[in-house]
Every structure is written in structure tokens, then in C-alpha cells.
Amino acid sequence: MSQIQGQSAEQGRVSARSQTSHAVVSLGVVLGLSVLTNIIAARTLDPSGRGLLAVGIQVAAFLSAFLLFGVEKSTPVVLNESSMSRTIPLVWSASARQAGIALLVGSVLTGIGLATDLGSLDTAFVFGFPVALMAVGTMLDASFRAVAINGQRSQLVLLSTAAVSTLILFGVAGLSLADIRVVPIWLLAYGVARTGISLALHLRHGRPTRLVPDTDRAVFDQLRRTGRRLWPASFANFAALRSDRLLLPALATTADLGVYVVVSTLTDVLAAPTEALANVMLPRWRTDAVKGNLHTGGLLVLTLIYLSVSTTALVLLGPWATELLFGSAYRPSTALVVVLALASSVFGMNRLLSARVIARGATKAVSAAESSGVLFAVVGYVVLIPMYGTIGAALGSLIGYGITALGLVFTGTRTPNQPNKAGDDESQCGQLRSSNCVVQPEVIGTDS
């Protein structure tokens, strides 16, 4: 028996390494294609137009957080390491109605904008459907990645992200060659690529349905309840990462935003690997926490070393690389690169700290920490952007991420591992990975 358990543990470690490698390769593909896409966009659109495109993408990202309502966070907690065919119908049912409403409202707004002459409002109305489609695509992409990683199918994340990024790149290249500079059309190209690929993968691997069988009703209800508890953390994560890019054009100019998002394209490279690693480890950490055997210290130390080395390299090379890749119109100050690199590094560490707290079941605590951080960040933006422009936005991000880190560290040290209260069947769920094997609702998503 001990030999079998040892073999199972080794298989689990190999699978964890395999999933992490898939996530890292996926990240490399996405980053490479994203940099090419941003180069094309930056050299086709002027900073103001590039900033307007960024505003549309950020609004869509915010809207997608409302459409998901925390389900992508609750999936590895409630349906811990369950198969995709088991998980996708439940996740789909939790989000389908919101997605339909968003597309309907967006279509109506765009119809009004195209059919009437509303002056300056006309342009804003035309953004309705492209933003809604992009939001639905972002929602589907996030839910599919969560489901695939949770179901030990990380290779599908690589397929999804590579296909989406490639299709966006070809669409943007086509618009550039055709010299089309209408920003809503660019945003529509992003939305079609993201929605089309993600929807096809959902249909291929899960047979989505809006009707939940009676046998799954208790699990579905728990999925939504846990999602509601985790939604503040999910929304705060989006808000902390994106609200600077919404407030910057309002408190400064869209041209400032155009420069800011180009620089952040490079600095976001720091956080992306740790975010991918957190997504991979969360289902496994949840299994370990339920067994009372969660240990994360070694991985956190290695992550801290990686972030320190990467931040130093980016601070030294970032200003030169930004001007080389995107042109002199996007030349940043050294201070902007330094502050954004530090902020991205702290944000990346926060993803692992947040995953550790969620794995322990402290859903309200992680939401409180994330919400506190975004509150301080927004105050920082409002105070600092009018005074310092893009550097003020970067400083606001660093302040918000720092507050979140303090909250997550404090919560992590005070939250014990959850014991396994449901007996041996639950402890074996992650190993069996049966389509009918789920964590019992009464012990998941609670606060210690």
C-alpha cells in the first residue's frame, strides 16, 4: 500500500511540473504574440487611438468580472480537480444568462449609435457591441482556463491562448495593412477572436447547457455561493490591475494612457509567470489543505527570488527596449519603468499569496485583503495622477498592491489548513478525478 501511495505522489508531482510547463509555454506564446500585436497597434494608431483601444479593452475586462461573478475562482474550490465534462456545464449555467444580457444591451447601444446622430455620444454608443463581445470572450477564456487547469488538462490552455493570440495578431495585421484606424473595429476584431476560440473549446470539451440536472443542483448552488464570496477578490483583482488604465485618460489624457499601456506590456511580463503558476497550483493546494497537509513556503521563496532578479533586469533594460520596439512616440521615462516593474512584481507575488489563502478556504478574508488594496490604489490614482500623470498611476498601483500583499501575508499566517471533515471519500477525490467526484458542499468555501 505504501508503495502505491508513493507512486501516486510521484505521479502527482510529475503532473504538477507538466502543468506548470504548459502554463509557462502558454505564457511565452501569449507574451510573444502580444508584443507583436502591440507593436502593430502602436505603429498604426497614434497614442490617442491606442489609448482609446486600451479603454475599450479595460471596460470589457471589468464587465467580464461581473459576468463570471467569481465562478472561475470557486471552480477549483468546489469542483476540486474534477473532469472538464463534469465542470463546464455547471460553469456555463452560472454565466450564460449574464452573457446573453450583456450582448443584448451592447447590440442595442451600437444600434442606437449607428442609427442616430448623437454628436460626441455617437462614438461611445458604437463601442457597445464590440465591448460586450470582448467581455463575453474574456469571460469564456477565463472560465475555460480555470476548468482546464482544474481538470488536469493544462495542454488545452496552451492551445486556447495560442489560438486566440494568433487570431488576434492576424486580425490586427489585416487592419493595419488595410489602413483601418477606426478603434471600434479593432476592438471587434479582438472580441471575435477571443469569443470564437473560447466558445468552440467549451462546446468541444463540455457540451454546455443552461439546465442543471437535479443531481447536480446542490453542487451548482454551492458553486455560485462560493463564487459570490470570492467575487469581491476577483473583482478587486481586475480593478487593481485595470482601474489605472480607466482613470488615466479621465484624469490625464488618452495619449498618456497610450504610452502607459505600451510600457506595462513589458512590465506585465514579470507577473504573468507567477499568475500562471498560481492557477496551476490552486487545485492542488486545495486538495492538500483539505487533507491538512498544505506547504507553500519553498515555492514562495523561489518566486521571490525570480521576481527580484527579473525586476532588476527589466529596470535596466526597459526604457531602451520600449523605444526600440514601439518607437520614439512611446518613449517612457526611466521612473515609469522602475515603478511599474516594482508594482508588477508585487502583483505577481500577490497571486500566489491569494491562491494559498483561497486553498485554505478563507474566501471572505482574501476578498477583504484584495478589496482593501484596490481601495487604496484608487485613492492613490485620484490623488497622484493629476499631479504626476503616468508616474502617479504607477505609484497608485504600487501602493494598492503593497496593501494587498500585507493583507494576504497577515491572513496567510492566521489561517490554518482546513481538516478533512468529510471522510476518506473526499481525500481521495483529487486522486480519482472521477466525473462524479466532487468535494462535499458542507466543507468547501468556508472561512476558518
C-alpha positions as CSV (number, residue, x, y, z in Angstrom):
1,M,0.0,0.0,0.0
2,S,2.8,2.5,0.9
3,Q,4.5,1.7,-2.4
4,I,1.3,2.5,-4.3
5,Q,0.8,5.8,-2.4
6,G,4.4,6.7,-3.1
7,Q,3.8,6.1,-6.8
8,S,0.7,8.2,-6.7
9,A,2.6,11.0,-5.0
10,E,5.3,10.9,-7.6
11,Q,2.7,10.9,-10.4
12,G,1.1,14.0,-8.8
13,R,4.5,15.8,-8.7
14,V,5.2,15.0,-12.4
15,S,1.7,16.2,-13.3
16,A,2.3,19.4,-11.4
17,R,5.6,20.0,-13.3
18,S,3.9,19.2,-16.6
19,Q,1.0,21.6,-15.9
20,T,3.4,24.3,-14.9
21,S,5.5,23.8,-18.0
22,H,2.4,24.0,-20.1
23,A,1.4,27.3,-18.4
24,V,4.9,28.8,-18.9
25,V,5.0,27.8,-22.5
26,S,1.5,29.2,-23.0
27,L,2.6,32.4,-21.3
28,G,5.6,32.7,-23.6
29,V,3.5,32.2,-26.7
30,V,0.9,34.8,-25.5
31,L,3.6,37.3,-24.5
32,G,5.4,37.0,-27.8
33,L,2.3,37.4,-29.9
34,S,1.0,40.1,-27.7
35,V,4.2,42.2,-28.1
36,L,3.9,41.8,-31.9
37,T,0.2,42.8,-31.7
38,N,1.1,45.8,-29.6
39,I,3.9,46.9,-31.9
40,I,1.5,46.8,-34.9
41,A,-1.2,48.7,-32.9
42,A,1.2,51.3,-31.6
43,R,2.7,51.9,-35.1
44,T,-0.7,52.0,-36.8
45,L,-2.7,54.0,-34.3
46,D,-1.4,57.2,-32.7
47,P,-1.0,57.3,-28.9
48,S,-4.5,58.7,-28.5
49,G,-6.1,56.0,-30.7
50,R,-4.0,53.3,-28.9
51,G,-5.2,54.7,-25.6
52,L,-8.9,54.6,-26.7
53,L,-8.4,51.0,-27.7
54,A,-7.0,50.3,-24.3
55,V,-10.0,51.9,-22.7
56,G,-12.4,49.6,-24.6
57,I,-10.3,46.5,-23.6
58,Q,-10.3,47.6,-19.9
59,V,-14.0,48.2,-19.8
60,A,-14.6,44.7,-21.3
61,A,-12.3,43.2,-18.7
62,F,-14.3,44.9,-15.9
63,L,-17.6,43.7,-17.4
64,S,-16.3,40.1,-17.7
65,A,-15.7,40.1,-13.9
66,F,-19.4,40.8,-13.4
67,L,-20.4,38.1,-15.9
68,L,-18.3,35.5,-14.1
69,F,-19.3,36.6,-10.7
70,G,-16.5,34.7,-9.0
71,V,-17.2,31.3,-10.7
72,E,-13.7,31.0,-12.1
73,K,-12.4,31.3,-8.5
74,S,-14.8,28.9,-7.0
75,T,-14.4,26.2,-9.6
76,P,-11.2,24.7,-8.1
77,V,-12.6,25.0,-4.6
78,V,-16.0,23.4,-5.2
79,L,-15.2,21.0,-8.1
80,N,-11.7,20.3,-6.9
81,E,-9.8,18.5,-9.8
82,S,-13.0,17.3,-11.4
83,S,-13.1,16.5,-15.1
84,M,-13.9,19.2,-17.7
85,S,-17.0,17.3,-18.9
86,R,-18.3,17.5,-15.3
87,T,-17.4,21.1,-14.7
88,I,-18.1,23.0,-18.0
89,P,-21.9,22.6,-17.9
90,L,-22.1,23.9,-14.3
91,V,-19.8,26.9,-15.1
92,W,-21.7,27.6,-18.3
93,S,-25.0,27.5,-16.5
94,A,-23.7,30.0,-13.9
95,S,-22.7,32.6,-16.5
96,A,-24.9,32.1,-19.6
97,R,-27.7,34.5,-18.7
98,Q,-25.4,37.4,-17.8
99,A,-23.6,36.9,-21.1
100,G,-26.8,37.0,-23.1
101,I,-27.9,40.2,-21.4
102,A,-24.6,41.9,-22.0
103,L,-24.7,41.1,-25.7
104,L,-28.3,42.3,-26.0
105,V,-27.6,45.6,-24.2
106,G,-24.4,46.1,-26.3
107,S,-26.2,45.4,-29.5
108,V,-28.9,48.0,-28.6
109,L,-26.4,50.6,-27.8
110,T,-24.5,50.1,-31.0
111,G,-27.7,50.1,-33.0
112,I,-28.6,53.5,-31.5
113,G,-25.2,54.8,-32.2
114,L,-25.3,53.8,-35.9
115,A,-28.8,54.8,-36.5
116,T,-28.8,58.3,-34.9
117,D,-26.7,61.4,-34.7
118,L,-25.9,62.0,-31.1
119,G,-22.8,64.2,-31.6
120,S,-20.0,63.2,-29.2
121,L,-22.1,60.4,-27.7
122,D,-22.4,58.7,-31.0
123,T,-18.8,57.3,-30.8
124,A,-19.4,56.0,-27.3
125,F,-22.6,54.2,-28.3
126,V,-20.8,52.5,-31.2
127,F,-18.5,50.8,-28.7
128,G,-21.4,49.0,-27.1
129,F,-21.4,45.7,-29.0
130,P,-17.6,45.4,-29.5
131,V,-17.1,45.9,-25.8
132,A,-19.9,43.4,-24.9
133,L,-18.5,40.8,-27.3
134,M,-15.0,41.3,-25.9
135,A,-16.3,41.0,-22.3
136,V,-18.1,37.7,-23.2
137,G,-14.9,36.4,-24.9
138,T,-12.8,37.3,-21.8
139,M,-15.3,35.6,-19.6
140,L,-15.3,32.4,-21.7
141,D,-11.5,32.5,-21.9
142,A,-11.1,32.9,-18.1
143,S,-13.6,30.1,-17.3
144,F,-12.1,27.7,-19.8
145,R,-8.6,28.2,-18.4
146,A,-9.9,27.6,-14.8
147,V,-11.8,24.5,-15.8
148,A,-8.9,23.0,-17.9
149,I,-6.3,23.5,-15.2
150,N,-8.6,22.2,-12.5
151,G,-9.3,19.1,-14.7
152,Q,-5.5,18.4,-15.3
153,R,-5.8,19.4,-19.0
154,S,-3.3,22.3,-19.0
155,Q,-2.3,21.5,-22.6
156,L,-5.7,22.9,-23.6
157,V,-4.8,26.2,-22.0
158,L,-1.8,26.3,-24.3
159,L,-4.0,25.5,-27.3
160,S,-6.6,28.1,-26.3
161,T,-4.2,31.0,-25.6
162,A,-2.0,30.3,-28.7
163,A,-5.1,30.2,-31.0
164,V,-6.6,33.3,-29.5
165,S,-3.4,35.3,-29.7
166,T,-2.6,34.2,-33.2
167,L,-6.1,35.0,-34.5
168,I,-5.9,38.5,-32.9
169,L,-2.4,39.0,-34.4
170,F,-3.7,38.2,-37.9
171,G,-6.7,40.4,-37.4
172,V,-4.7,43.4,-36.2
173,A,-2.2,42.9,-39.1
174,G,-5.0,42.8,-41.6
175,L,-6.5,46.1,-40.2
176,S,-3.0,47.7,-40.3
177,L,-2.4,46.6,-43.9
178,A,-5.8,47.9,-44.9
179,D,-5.0,51.2,-43.0
180,I,-8.2,50.9,-41.0
181,R,-7.9,53.1,-37.9
182,V,-11.5,53.0,-36.6
183,V,-11.0,51.9,-33.0
184,P,-14.3,50.0,-32.5
185,I,-13.5,47.8,-35.5
186,W,-10.1,47.0,-33.9
187,L,-11.9,46.1,-30.6
188,L,-14.4,44.0,-32.6
189,A,-11.5,42.0,-34.1
190,Y,-10.2,41.3,-30.6
191,G,-13.7,40.2,-29.4
192,V,-14.4,37.9,-32.4
193,A,-11.1,36.1,-31.9
194,R,-11.4,35.6,-28.2
195,T,-15.1,34.6,-28.2
196,G,-14.9,32.3,-31.2
197,I,-12.0,30.2,-30.0
198,S,-13.2,30.0,-26.4
199,L,-16.7,29.2,-27.3
200,A,-15.5,26.4,-29.7
201,L,-13.4,24.9,-26.9
202,H,-16.3,25.0,-24.5
203,L,-18.5,23.2,-27.0
204,R,-15.9,20.6,-27.8
205,H,-15.0,19.6,-24.2
206,G,-18.0,20.1,-22.1
207,R,-21.3,20.2,-24.0
208,P,-22.5,23.4,-22.2
209,T,-26.2,23.5,-21.1
210,R,-28.3,26.1,-19.3
211,L,-30.3,23.4,-17.5
212,V,-28.8,21.9,-14.3
213,P,-29.8,18.3,-13.6
214,D,-31.4,17.7,-10.2
215,T,-28.5,15.5,-9.2
216,D,-26.1,18.5,-9.6
217,R,-28.3,21.2,-8.1
218,A,-26.6,21.2,-4.7
219,V,-23.1,21.4,-6.2
220,F,-24.3,24.2,-8.6
221,D,-25.8,26.2,-5.8
222,Q,-22.5,25.8,-3.8
223,L,-20.5,26.9,-6.8
224,R,-22.5,30.1,-7.1
225,R,-22.5,30.8,-3.3
226,T,-18.7,30.3,-3.1
227,G,-18.3,32.4,-6.2
228,R,-20.3,35.2,-4.5
229,R,-17.9,35.1,-1.5
230,L,-14.9,35.2,-3.8
231,W,-16.3,37.7,-6.2
232,P,-15.0,40.8,-4.3
233,A,-11.5,39.3,-4.5
234,S,-11.9,38.5,-8.2
235,F,-13.3,42.0,-9.0
236,A,-10.7,43.7,-6.9
237,N,-8.0,41.7,-8.8
238,F,-9.4,43.1,-12.0
239,A,-9.8,46.6,-10.6
240,A,-6.3,46.8,-9.1
241,L,-4.8,45.7,-12.4
242,R,-7.1,47.8,-14.7
243,S,-8.6,50.8,-13.0
244,D,-5.4,52.9,-13.5
245,R,-6.0,52.4,-17.2
246,L,-9.5,53.7,-16.9
247,L,-8.8,56.6,-14.7
248,L,-5.6,57.8,-16.5
249,P,-7.5,59.1,-19.6
250,A,-10.1,60.8,-17.4
251,L,-7.6,62.4,-15.1
252,A,-4.9,63.0,-17.7
253,T,-5.1,62.2,-21.4
254,T,-5.6,59.2,-23.7
255,A,-2.2,59.9,-25.1
256,D,-0.7,59.3,-21.6
257,L,-2.7,56.0,-21.5
258,G,-1.2,55.0,-24.9
259,V,2.3,55.4,-23.5
260,Y,1.4,53.8,-20.2
261,V,-0.1,50.6,-21.7
262,V,2.8,50.1,-24.0
263,V,5.3,50.2,-21.1
264,S,3.0,48.0,-19.0
265,T,3.1,45.4,-21.8
266,L,6.7,44.8,-20.9
267,T,6.4,45.1,-17.2
268,D,3.4,42.7,-17.1
269,V,5.9,40.0,-18.2
270,L,7.1,39.9,-14.6
271,A,3.8,38.9,-13.0
272,A,2.4,36.6,-15.7
273,P,4.5,33.5,-14.9
274,T,3.6,33.7,-11.2
275,E,-0.1,34.2,-12.1
276,A,0.0,31.1,-14.3
277,L,1.8,29.1,-11.6
278,A,-0.9,30.2,-9.0
279,N,-3.7,29.0,-11.4
280,V,-1.9,25.6,-11.7
281,M,-1.2,25.2,-8.0
282,L,-4.6,26.3,-6.6
283,P,-6.5,23.0,-7.2
284,R,-3.5,21.0,-5.7
285,W,-3.1,23.3,-2.8
286,R,-6.9,22.9,-2.1
287,T,-6.5,19.2,-2.0
288,D,-3.5,19.4,0.3
289,A,-5.4,21.9,2.6
290,V,-8.4,19.6,2.9
291,K,-6.0,16.9,4.0
292,G,-4.3,19.3,6.4
293,N,-1.0,19.0,4.6
294,L,-0.5,22.3,2.8
295,H,3.1,23.5,2.5
296,T,3.9,26.5,0.3
297,G,7.0,28.2,1.8
298,G,9.6,26.8,-0.6
299,L,7.7,27.8,-3.7
300,L,7.1,31.3,-2.3
301,V,10.8,31.8,-1.7
302,L,11.7,30.6,-5.2
303,T,9.1,33.0,-6.6
304,L,10.5,35.9,-4.6
305,I,14.0,35.2,-6.0
306,Y,12.7,35.1,-9.5
307,L,10.8,38.4,-9.2
308,S,13.8,40.1,-7.6
309,V,16.1,39.1,-10.5
310,S,13.6,39.8,-13.2
311,T,12.7,43.2,-11.8
312,T,16.3,44.3,-11.7
313,A,16.8,43.2,-15.4
314,L,13.7,45.0,-16.5
315,V,14.6,48.2,-14.7
316,L,18.0,48.2,-16.5
317,L,16.7,47.3,-20.0
318,G,13.1,48.5,-20.0
319,P,13.5,52.1,-21.3
320,W,15.8,51.1,-24.1
321,A,13.5,48.1,-25.1
322,T,10.3,50.2,-25.1
323,E,11.7,52.8,-27.5
324,L,13.3,50.2,-29.7
325,L,10.1,48.1,-30.1
326,F,7.4,50.7,-30.2
327,G,9.0,53.9,-31.5
328,S,10.1,57.3,-30.1
329,A,6.5,58.4,-29.7
330,Y,6.2,55.9,-26.8
331,R,9.5,56.8,-25.1
332,P,8.9,56.4,-21.4
333,S,10.8,57.9,-18.5
334,T,13.1,55.7,-16.5
335,A,11.0,56.4,-13.4
336,L,7.9,55.0,-15.1
337,V,9.6,51.7,-16.0
338,V,11.0,51.4,-12.5
339,V,7.7,51.9,-10.6
340,L,5.7,49.8,-13.0
341,A,8.3,47.0,-12.7
342,L,8.1,47.1,-8.9
343,A,4.3,47.2,-9.0
344,S,4.1,44.2,-11.4
345,S,6.5,42.2,-9.2
346,V,4.4,42.8,-6.1
347,F,1.2,41.9,-8.1
348,G,2.8,38.7,-9.2
349,M,3.6,37.7,-5.6
350,N,0.1,38.5,-4.6
351,R,-1.3,35.9,-7.0
352,L,0.5,33.1,-5.2
353,L,-0.4,34.5,-1.8
354,S,-4.0,34.8,-2.8
355,A,-4.1,31.2,-4.1
356,R,-2.7,30.0,-0.8
357,V,-5.5,31.7,1.2
358,I,-8.2,30.5,-1.1
359,A,-6.9,27.0,-0.9
360,R,-7.3,27.1,2.8
361,G,-11.0,28.1,2.4
362,A,-10.7,31.7,3.7
363,T,-12.9,33.2,1.0
364,K,-14.0,36.2,2.9
365,A,-10.5,37.0,4.2
366,V,-9.0,37.0,0.7
367,S,-11.8,39.2,-0.6
368,A,-11.2,41.7,2.3
369,A,-7.4,41.8,1.5
370,E,-7.9,42.3,-2.2
371,S,-10.7,44.9,-1.7
372,S,-8.6,46.9,0.7
373,G,-5.8,47.0,-1.8
374,V,-7.9,48.3,-4.6
375,L,-9.4,51.0,-2.4
376,F,-6.0,52.4,-1.5
377,A,-5.0,52.1,-5.2
378,V,-8.0,54.1,-6.4
379,V,-7.4,56.8,-3.8
380,G,-3.8,56.9,-5.0
381,Y,-4.8,57.3,-8.6
382,V,-7.2,60.1,-7.9
383,V,-4.6,62.0,-5.8
384,L,-1.4,61.2,-7.8
385,I,-2.5,61.1,-11.5
386,P,-3.4,64.8,-11.7
387,M,-0.1,65.7,-10.1
388,Y,2.3,63.3,-11.8
389,G,0.5,61.8,-14.8
390,T,1.6,58.3,-15.8
391,I,4.1,58.0,-12.9
392,G,1.3,58.9,-10.5
393,A,-0.8,56.0,-11.9
394,A,2.2,53.6,-11.5
395,L,2.7,54.8,-7.9
396,G,-1.0,54.2,-7.1
397,S,-0.7,50.7,-8.4
398,L,2.4,50.0,-6.3
399,I,0.5,51.4,-3.2
400,G,-2.5,49.2,-3.8
401,Y,-0.6,46.0,-4.5
402,G,1.5,46.6,-1.4
403,I,-1.5,46.9,0.8
404,T,-3.0,43.7,-0.7
405,A,0.3,41.9,0.0
406,L,0.3,42.9,3.6
407,G,-3.3,41.7,4.0
408,L,-2.6,38.4,2.3
409,V,0.5,37.7,4.4
410,F,-1.4,38.5,7.6
411,T,-4.3,36.3,6.5
412,G,-2.0,33.5,5.5
413,T,-0.2,33.4,8.8
414,R,-3.5,33.3,10.8
415,T,-5.5,30.8,8.6
416,P,-4.8,27.2,9.4
417,N,-5.1,24.3,7.0
418,Q,-8.7,23.1,6.8
419,P,-9.0,19.5,8.1
420,N,-10.8,16.9,6.1
421,K,-14.3,16.8,7.6
422,A,-16.0,14.6,5.0
423,G,-14.0,11.4,5.5
424,D,-11.9,9.3,3.2
425,D,-14.0,9.8,0.1
426,E,-13.2,13.5,-0.1
427,S,-9.5,13.0,0.5
428,Q,-9.4,10.6,-2.5
429,C,-11.3,12.9,-4.8
430,G,-8.2,14.6,-6.2
431,Q,-6.5,11.3,-6.9
432,L,-9.5,9.6,-8.5
433,R,-10.5,12.6,-10.6
434,S,-13.8,10.9,-11.5
435,S,-16.5,12.8,-13.3
436,N,-18.8,12.1,-10.3
437,C,-16.1,13.0,-7.7
438,V,-16.6,16.4,-6.1
439,V,-15.8,17.9,-2.7
440,Q,-18.8,17.8,-0.4
441,P,-20.6,21.2,-0.3
442,E,-20.7,21.4,3.5
443,V,-16.9,21.7,3.9
444,I,-16.0,24.0,1.0
445,G,-15.7,27.7,0.6
446,T,-15.9,28.4,4.3
447,D,-13.8,30.7,6.4
448,S,-11.6,29.4,9.1
